[in-house]
């Protein structure tokens, strides 16, 4: 088992935290956990997971990750609904990154929906 800290900053190791979702061993039980695992997928370069967890109505046909972007920190600001028994959820977060010598941040309020028992990312709120 790897002792590498999970990129989602849950405090657990990657193997215990988001790797189990990325491998398909289990599904994220909440909208927040799905958002964290999607952030971790960006950080570890797993476009397949991102595609599988993106709602078909908003999913791009092709997804290529930028190898020059290094995701460095995730701050979850709020989560509304999105629990194990909810149908929808909203998660607000700030994702920090580096691209070359530049630093940046992406602030998003994301919507999630539960489809056939599994959480899917729909997109940012309008």
HELIX and SHEET records of a PDB file:
HELIX    1   1 UNK A   19  UNK A   22  1                                   4    
HELIX    2   2 UNK A   31  UNK A   44  1                                  14    
HELIX    3   3 UNK A   47  UNK A   52  1                                   6    
SHEET    1   A 4 UNK A  69  UNK A  81  0                                        
SHEET    2   A 4 UNK A  88  UNK A  99 -1                                        
SHEET    3   A 4 UNK A 102  UNK A 115 -1                                        
SHEET    4   A 4 UNK A 118  UNK A 124 -1                                        
END                                                                             
